[in-house]
Amino acid sequence: MKTLILAFTALLATGSVFAAPAPDAAVIHDKTGFFVHLDVDKVLSSTDISQACGVIPAQLNYLDHQGREHVLDYQVQGSGCINDH
């Protein structure tokens, strides 16, 4: 009986050692839509829209106040149109 318990404990210990986190498991992909509450503490990167014209896809990568990384994909009007005044 002791051997069975020891073998089961060893199996659990080796299983947790070889368990690797999935890539991008730490990155949270936010849902787009109206009235999305964003907890932004620090912006890591954002899409440059200064040379684009028309509605383009954009992305905001940021950290929240708990230090977790978020990615928000959204549509935005580019600000590089020549005839915009």
Buried (B, 14 or more C-beta within 10 A) or exposed (E): EEEEEEEEEEEEEEEEEEEEEEEEEEEEEBEEEEEEEEEEEEEEEEBEBEEBBEEEEBEBBBBBEEEEBBBBEEEBEBEEEEEEE
